[in-house]
Amino acid sequence: AKLLQGPLRRAAQKVGEEGVETALAAVAETDDKLVGESADLIYHLLVLLRAKNIDFQDVISELKSRHK
């Protein structure tokens, strides 16, 4: 909730931080740690999309359109 109330740049920054942590976990941590970091990344991405009033279904549709 705090991320949605704060400046957009904070939510964007969290996505960046979690992306780096996810990448590092993929090469230097356990699979469980990678799963946890992936969950954090997806959560913060969803918060950012919400802050921009973008529906996650739009992202899914974009991915589907790339594989036709």
C-alpha positions, 0 to 999 in steps of 0.5 A, a space after each residue: 500500500 505504501 508503494 502505491 501512495 508514494 512516488 512512482 519512481 519508488 515503485 519503479 526502483 523496487 522493480 529494478 532492485 528485485 530484478 537484480 536480486 532475482 538475477 543474482 539468485 539465479 546464478 548464486 543461490 538455491 532454487 528456493 531463494 530464486 523462487 522467493 526473489 521471483 515472487 518479490 519481483 512479480 509482486 513489485 511489478 504488479 504494484 508498478 502496473 497498478 500505479 500506472 493503471 495498466 492491467 496485468 492482462 494487457 501484459 499477458 495479451 502482449 506476450 501471447 501476441 508475440 507467439 502467433 
